[in-house]
Amino acid sequence: MKAPVIIVGVVLIVLIIGAVVFFNQPAQTDSSSQQGAQAQAGNAQQAQDSASSSSGSAGSATDAGADSAQDTQNAQDQNQQTPQTHTIAITSSGFSPSTLEISQGDTVVFINQDSAMHWPATDVHPTHTLYPGSDISKCGTPQASEIFDACRGLAQGETYSFTFNEKGSWTYHDHLRPSWTGTIVVN
């Protein structure tokens, strides 16, 4: 009787992870067409710059300023990353991976793959106050969605997700098994 239950549980976990990955991928065609349009605009600007540089210095100074502003905007666009979603599995042996390095604004999804209940939360046990703004006393309040705390034990197959907006090295634990720990490094 246990084998069918385990198989169903594994299938559900695979489906959940697949859905999270699928729905959190950036649209490839939109960014490609945007980059193509930016490249075409850049080529048109370069052609205009070449034409105006032969016509006089006033036009060249204006075009150089426009080029500089465009270059700055392009650099800013390239430096901004699309937020990513990362998964930490909770198994019978702990958190996997136990250390995860992410970017500011990324989301981490904790998925309980164990038959026992688990409660991921920021350190320090039992108050959960290490991550800025977090506190176990906020569980059950409207602020609960803003803290790094699942606020309850997760059953097998259940998930808890949190978006990390604060840079730093954030240690966390399983509130139901405080010796189980992990670290999320936010760059």
C-alpha positions as a Markdown table, in Angstrom:
| # | Residue | x | y | z |
|---|---|---|---|---|
| 1 | Met | 0.0 | 0.0 | 0.0 |
| 2 | Lys | 2.9 | 2.4 | 0.7 |
| 3 | Ala | 4.4 | 2.1 | -2.9 |
| 4 | Pro | 1.4 | 3.7 | -4.6 |
| 5 | Val | 1.3 | 6.5 | -2.1 |
| 6 | Ile | 5.0 | 7.2 | -2.6 |
| 7 | Ile | 4.6 | 7.2 | -6.3 |
| 8 | Val | 1.7 | 9.6 | -6.2 |
| 9 | Gly | 3.7 | 11.8 | -3.8 |
| 10 | Val | 6.7 | 11.8 | -6.2 |
| 11 | Val | 4.5 | 12.6 | -9.2 |
| 12 | Leu | 2.9 | 15.5 | -7.3 |
| 13 | Ile | 6.3 | 16.9 | -6.3 |
| 14 | Val | 7.6 | 16.7 | -9.9 |
| 15 | Leu | 4.4 | 18.4 | -11.2 |
| 16 | Ile | 4.7 | 21.2 | -8.6 |
| 17 | Ile | 8.4 | 21.8 | -9.3 |
| 18 | Gly | 7.7 | 21.7 | -13.1 |
| 19 | Ala | 4.9 | 24.2 | -12.7 |
| 20 | Val | 7.0 | 26.6 | -10.6 |
| 21 | Val | 9.9 | 26.4 | -13.1 |
| 22 | Phe | 7.5 | 26.8 | -16.1 |
| 23 | Phe | 5.6 | 29.8 | -14.8 |
| 24 | Asn | 8.6 | 31.6 | -13.5 |
| 25 | Gln | 10.6 | 31.6 | -16.8 |
| 26 | Pro | 10.9 | 34.9 | -18.5 |
| 27 | Ala | 9.3 | 35.1 | -22.0 |
| 28 | Gln | 12.2 | 34.5 | -24.4 |
| 29 | Thr | 10.5 | 35.9 | -27.5 |
| 30 | Asp | 9.6 | 39.2 | -25.8 |
| 31 | Ser | 13.2 | 39.9 | -24.7 |
| 32 | Ser | 14.6 | 38.8 | -28.0 |
| 33 | Ser | 12.3 | 41.1 | -30.0 |
| 34 | Gln | 13.1 | 44.0 | -27.5 |
| 35 | Gln | 16.8 | 43.5 | -27.9 |
| 36 | Gly | 16.4 | 43.4 | -31.7 |
| 37 | Ala | 14.4 | 46.6 | -31.6 |
| 38 | Gln | 17.1 | 48.2 | -29.4 |
| 39 | Ala | 19.8 | 47.1 | -31.8 |
| 40 | Gln | 17.9 | 48.5 | -34.8 |
| 41 | Ala | 17.4 | 51.8 | -32.9 |
| 42 | Gly | 21.1 | 51.8 | -32.1 |
| 43 | Asn | 22.1 | 51.3 | -35.7 |
| 44 | Ala | 19.8 | 54.1 | -36.8 |
| 45 | Gln | 21.3 | 56.3 | -34.2 |
| 46 | Gln | 24.8 | 55.5 | -35.4 |
| 47 | Ala | 23.8 | 56.2 | -39.0 |
| 48 | Gln | 22.4 | 59.6 | -37.9 |
| 49 | Asp | 25.5 | 60.3 | -35.9 |
| 50 | Ser | 27.7 | 59.7 | -39.0 |
| 51 | Ala | 25.6 | 61.9 | -41.1 |
| 52 | Ser | 25.5 | 64.8 | -38.6 |
| 53 | Ser | 29.2 | 64.6 | -37.8 |
| 54 | Ser | 30.0 | 65.8 | -41.3 |
| 55 | Ser | 27.5 | 68.7 | -41.1 |
| 56 | Gly | 28.9 | 70.6 | -38.1 |
| 57 | Ser | 30.2 | 70.5 | -34.5 |
| 58 | Ala | 26.9 | 71.6 | -32.9 |
| 59 | Gly | 25.1 | 68.6 | -34.2 |
| 60 | Ser | 27.9 | 66.3 | -33.2 |
| 61 | Ala | 27.9 | 67.5 | -29.6 |
| 62 | Thr | 24.1 | 67.0 | -29.4 |
| 63 | Asp | 24.4 | 63.5 | -30.9 |
| 64 | Ala | 27.3 | 62.6 | -28.6 |
| 65 | Gly | 25.1 | 63.5 | -25.6 |
| 66 | Ala | 22.3 | 61.3 | -26.9 |
| 67 | Asp | 24.7 | 58.5 | -27.6 |
| 68 | Ser | 26.0 | 58.8 | -24.0 |
| 69 | Ala | 22.5 | 58.7 | -22.6 |
| 70 | Gln | 21.6 | 55.7 | -24.8 |
| 71 | Asp | 24.8 | 53.8 | -23.7 |
| 72 | Thr | 24.0 | 54.5 | -20.0 |
| 73 | Gln | 20.5 | 53.2 | -20.5 |
| 74 | Asn | 21.7 | 50.1 | -22.3 |
| 75 | Ala | 24.2 | 49.4 | -19.5 |
| 76 | Gln | 21.5 | 49.8 | -16.9 |
| 77 | Asp | 19.2 | 47.4 | -18.8 |
| 78 | Gln | 21.9 | 44.8 | -19.0 |
| 79 | Asn | 22.8 | 45.0 | -15.3 |
| 80 | Gln | 19.1 | 44.4 | -14.3 |
| 81 | Gln | 18.5 | 40.7 | -14.0 |
| 82 | Thr | 15.1 | 39.1 | -14.2 |
| 83 | Pro | 14.3 | 37.7 | -10.7 |
| 84 | Gln | 14.8 | 33.9 | -10.5 |
| 85 | Thr | 13.1 | 31.2 | -8.6 |
| 86 | His | 15.2 | 28.6 | -6.7 |
| 87 | Thr | 14.1 | 25.5 | -4.9 |
| 88 | Ile | 15.3 | 24.0 | -1.7 |
| 89 | Ala | 14.1 | 20.5 | -1.0 |
| 90 | Ile | 13.4 | 19.4 | 2.6 |
| 91 | Thr | 14.2 | 15.7 | 2.8 |
| 92 | Ser | 14.6 | 13.2 | 5.7 |
| 93 | Ser | 18.2 | 14.4 | 6.0 |
| 94 | Gly | 17.7 | 18.1 | 6.0 |
| 95 | Phe | 17.7 | 21.0 | 3.5 |
| 96 | Ser | 19.1 | 20.5 | 0.0 |
| 97 | Pro | 21.0 | 22.5 | -0.9 |
| 98 | Ser | 21.9 | 23.6 | 2.6 |
| 99 | Thr | 23.6 | 26.7 | 1.2 |
| 100 | Leu | 22.2 | 28.7 | -1.7 |
| 101 | Glu | 23.5 | 31.8 | -3.3 |
| 102 | Ile | 20.9 | 34.0 | -5.0 |
| 103 | Ser | 20.5 | 37.6 | -6.3 |
| 104 | Gln | 18.5 | 40.3 | -4.5 |
| 105 | Gly | 14.8 | 40.0 | -5.5 |
| 106 | Asp | 15.0 | 36.2 | -6.2 |
| 107 | Thr | 12.4 | 33.8 | -4.7 |
| 108 | Val | 13.2 | 30.6 | -2.9 |
| 109 | Val | 10.6 | 27.8 | -2.8 |
| 110 | Phe | 10.9 | 25.3 | 0.0 |
| 111 | Ile | 9.3 | 22.0 | -0.8 |
| 112 | Asn | 8.7 | 19.3 | 1.8 |
| 113 | Gln | 9.7 | 16.0 | 0.2 |
| 114 | Asp | 9.7 | 14.2 | 3.6 |
| 115 | Ser | 6.8 | 12.4 | 5.2 |
| 116 | Ala | 7.4 | 14.4 | 8.5 |
| 117 | Met | 6.2 | 18.0 | 8.9 |
| 118 | His | 8.8 | 20.8 | 8.5 |
| 119 | Trp | 8.7 | 24.5 | 9.2 |
| 120 | Pro | 11.3 | 26.6 | 7.5 |
| 121 | Ala | 12.0 | 30.0 | 9.1 |
| 122 | Thr | 14.8 | 32.5 | 9.6 |
| 123 | Asp | 17.0 | 32.2 | 12.6 |
| 124 | Val | 17.1 | 32.8 | 15.6 |
| 125 | His | 15.1 | 30.0 | 17.1 |
| 126 | Pro | 12.5 | 30.3 | 18.5 |
| 127 | Thr | 11.8 | 34.0 | 17.7 |
| 128 | His | 12.7 | 34.0 | 14.0 |
| 129 | Thr | 14.0 | 37.6 | 14.0 |
| 130 | Leu | 17.3 | 37.4 | 12.0 |
| 131 | Tyr | 15.8 | 38.4 | 8.6 |
| 132 | Pro | 14.8 | 42.1 | 8.7 |
| 133 | Gly | 11.1 | 42.6 | 9.7 |
| 134 | Ser | 10.6 | 38.9 | 10.5 |
| 135 | Asp | 9.2 | 37.8 | 13.9 |
| 136 | Ile | 7.3 | 34.7 | 14.8 |
| 137 | Ser | 4.8 | 37.0 | 16.5 |
| 138 | Lys | 3.7 | 38.2 | 13.1 |
| 139 | Cys | 2.4 | 34.7 | 12.1 |
| 140 | Gly | -1.3 | 34.8 | 11.8 |
| 141 | Thr | -1.4 | 38.5 | 11.1 |
| 142 | Pro | -1.6 | 40.4 | 7.8 |
| 143 | Gln | 2.2 | 40.8 | 8.0 |
| 144 | Ala | 2.8 | 37.1 | 7.8 |
| 145 | Ser | 3.2 | 37.1 | 4.1 |
| 146 | Glu | 6.1 | 39.6 | 4.5 |
| 147 | Ile | 8.3 | 37.6 | 6.8 |
| 148 | Phe | 10.8 | 34.8 | 6.2 |
| 149 | Asp | 8.7 | 32.2 | 8.2 |
| 150 | Ala | 6.4 | 29.5 | 6.9 |
| 151 | Cys | 4.4 | 30.1 | 10.2 |
| 152 | Arg | 3.4 | 26.4 | 10.2 |
| 153 | Gly | 4.6 | 22.9 | 9.6 |
| 154 | Leu | 4.5 | 21.9 | 5.9 |
| 155 | Ala | 3.1 | 18.5 | 5.1 |
| 156 | Gln | 4.7 | 16.3 | 2.5 |
| 157 | Gly | 4.4 | 17.9 | -0.9 |
| 158 | Glu | 3.5 | 21.4 | 0.5 |
| 159 | Thr | 5.6 | 24.4 | -0.4 |
| 160 | Tyr | 6.5 | 27.8 | 1.2 |
| 161 | Ser | 8.1 | 30.6 | -0.9 |
| 162 | Phe | 9.8 | 33.8 | 0.1 |
| 163 | Thr | 11.3 | 36.6 | -2.0 |
| 164 | Phe | 14.6 | 37.9 | -0.6 |
| 165 | Asn | 14.8 | 41.7 | -1.0 |
| 166 | Glu | 17.5 | 42.3 | 1.6 |
| 167 | Lys | 21.2 | 41.6 | 0.7 |
| 168 | Gly | 23.2 | 39.5 | 3.2 |
| 169 | Ser | 23.8 | 36.0 | 4.5 |
| 170 | Trp | 20.6 | 34.7 | 6.1 |
| 171 | Thr | 20.7 | 31.5 | 8.2 |
| 172 | Tyr | 17.5 | 29.6 | 8.7 |
| 173 | His | 16.3 | 26.5 | 10.5 |
| 174 | Asp | 13.4 | 24.0 | 10.7 |
| 175 | His | 11.4 | 25.3 | 13.7 |
| 176 | Leu | 10.2 | 21.7 | 14.4 |
| 177 | Arg | 13.9 | 20.4 | 14.3 |
| 178 | Pro | 16.0 | 23.5 | 15.2 |
| 179 | Ser | 19.3 | 21.6 | 14.6 |
| 180 | Trp | 18.4 | 21.4 | 10.9 |
| 181 | Thr | 19.9 | 24.6 | 9.4 |
| 182 | Gly | 20.8 | 26.3 | 6.1 |
| 183 | Thr | 22.1 | 29.5 | 4.7 |
| 184 | Ile | 20.8 | 31.8 | 1.8 |
| 185 | Val | 23.4 | 34.3 | 0.6 |
| 186 | Val | 21.7 | 37.2 | -1.2 |
| 187 | Asn | 24.0 | 39.3 | -3.5 |
